[in-house]
Amino acid sequence: MNPDPKRLGTLDELLTTLDTLFEGGSDWTTREQSTHWQSIFSQPEHPLNSDLPDANLTEWQARGLLPNPASRTALDLGCGLGRNARWLARQGYRVTGLDLSAYAVAEAQRRTADLTVTYLEADLLRGPLPLPPADLVYDSGCFHHLPPHRRLTYLSVLGRLLKPGGHFGICTFAPGRMGSEATDVELLRRGSLEGGVAYSPDDLRGIFSDLDYVAGGPMPQLAGTFCHDFLNVALFRRPAG
Ligand SMILES: C[S@@+](CC[C@H](N)C(=O)[O-])C[C@H]1O[C@@H](n2cnc3c(N)ncnc32)[C@H](O)[C@@H]1O
């Protein structure tokens, strides 16, 4: 407990204080704003309301870049309605899908009746996260909504949730296509995330530089998958340690 509430005493207090800069609706990664996701997911025609897996997942698997699913675990961070979690389960992974939105988790569970996926309603930034580390951690579209300071929290959480030797895949807005290209300082000053942050392949390699880069670039465009030209993807591997 901080003895002086007027003064920051811990990193956690700093992060929580910076969260308040985005109060008022811009930060969709808090429980208070989870209704934003409900309004998106309840639109029948919205692309996120589909059962298609990300094109890069299917491509990485076809190229033999993903870990062999037999006896392996996968964790889908910000799983939404579970379209990627279900695809991973169909490949043979033991999958956990984690999301902030109670609506998304309930709907994902309903859509997964024929498969075994564990869904967890949780805030990945603020926990608690009663999860063992996974062989594959995947994030499609959650990371790019984080306010700049919460990338630090995310990296620390990823460090706990990804096994040594495990793979981490990510899909984000692509600069020039979608998402804000403002600097972190500008975003913090404005107190607005402008709908999400754009990350180039080099940005992602820099942010996740503790991991070995495996593959990445613009999201591949493949029939029968979720593919949009405003997204970048990257796959990393954590050194075995
Ligand atoms: C753009 S949607 C992507 C959903 C899904 N991955 C997909 O691609 O279909 C972002 C998701 O991240 C979730 N999310 C945002 N902040 C989160 C947090 N702090 N903890 C857990 N989930 C979060 C949202 O509830 C939402 O479902």
The ligand as an SDF file (V2000), in Angstrom:
LIG
                    3D

 27 29  0  0  0  0  0  0  0  0999 V2000
  -10.3680   -6.7920  -32.2800 C   0  0  0  0  0  0  0  0  0  0  0  0
  -11.0490   -7.9160  -31.1190 S   0  0  0  0  0  0  0  0  0  0  0  0
  -10.3470   -9.4160  -31.7390 C   0  0  0  0  0  0  0  0  0  0  0  0
  -11.1110  -10.6440  -31.3280 C   0  0  0  0  0  0  0  0  0  0  0  0
  -10.5570  -11.9640  -31.8790 C   0  0  0  0  0  0  0  0  0  0  0  0
   -9.1660  -12.1560  -31.5430 N   0  0  0  0  0  0  0  0  0  0  0  0
  -10.7120  -12.0240  -33.3840 C   0  0  0  0  0  0  0  0  0  0  0  0
   -9.7640  -11.6690  -34.0810 O   0  0  0  0  0  0  0  0  0  0  0  0
  -11.7790  -12.4270  -33.8390 O   0  0  0  0  0  0  0  0  0  0  0  0
  -10.0780   -7.6200  -29.6350 C   0  0  0  0  0  0  0  0  0  0  0  0
  -10.4610   -8.5280  -28.4950 C   0  0  0  0  0  0  0  0  0  0  0  0
   -9.5450   -8.2850  -27.4080 O   0  0  0  0  0  0  0  0  0  0  0  0
  -10.2620   -8.3660  -26.2000 C   0  0  0  0  0  0  0  0  0  0  0  0
   -9.5360   -7.6260  -25.1630 N   0  0  0  0  0  0  0  0  0  0  0  0
   -9.2590   -6.3090  -25.1440 C   0  0  0  0  0  0  0  0  0  0  0  0
   -8.5940   -5.9800  -24.0230 N   0  0  0  0  0  0  0  0  0  0  0  0
   -8.4320   -7.1170  -23.3140 C   0  0  0  0  0  0  0  0  0  0  0  0
   -7.8470   -7.4050  -22.0550 C   0  0  0  0  0  0  0  0  0  0  0  0
   -7.3070   -6.4500  -21.2940 N   0  0  0  0  0  0  0  0  0  0  0  0
   -7.8730   -8.6880  -21.6210 N   0  0  0  0  0  0  0  0  0  0  0  0
   -8.4490   -9.6670  -22.3690 C   0  0  0  0  0  0  0  0  0  0  0  0
   -9.0420   -9.4440  -23.5670 N   0  0  0  0  0  0  0  0  0  0  0  0
   -9.0300   -8.1820  -24.0460 C   0  0  0  0  0  0  0  0  0  0  0  0
  -11.6080   -7.7300  -26.5390 C   0  0  0  0  0  0  0  0  0  0  0  0
  -12.6130   -8.0490  -25.6110 O   0  0  0  0  0  0  0  0  0  0  0  0
  -11.8590   -8.2740  -27.9390 C   0  0  0  0  0  0  0  0  0  0  0  0
  -12.5630   -9.4800  -27.8960 O   0  0  0  0  0  0  0  0  0  0  0  0
  1  2  1  0
  2  3  1  0
  2 10  1  0
  3  4  1  0
  4  5  1  0
  5  6  1  0
  5  7  1  0
  7  8  2  0
  7  9  1  0
 10 11  1  0
 11 12  1  0
 11 26  1  0
 12 13  1  0
 13 14  1  0
 13 24  1  0
 14 15  1  0
 14 23  1  0
 15 16  2  0
 16 17  1  0
 17 18  1  0
 17 23  2  0
 18 19  1  0
 18 20  2  0
 20 21  1  0
 21 22  2  0
 22 23  1  0
 24 25  1  0
 24 26  1  0
 26 27  1  0
M  CHG  2   2   1   9  -1
M  END
$$$$
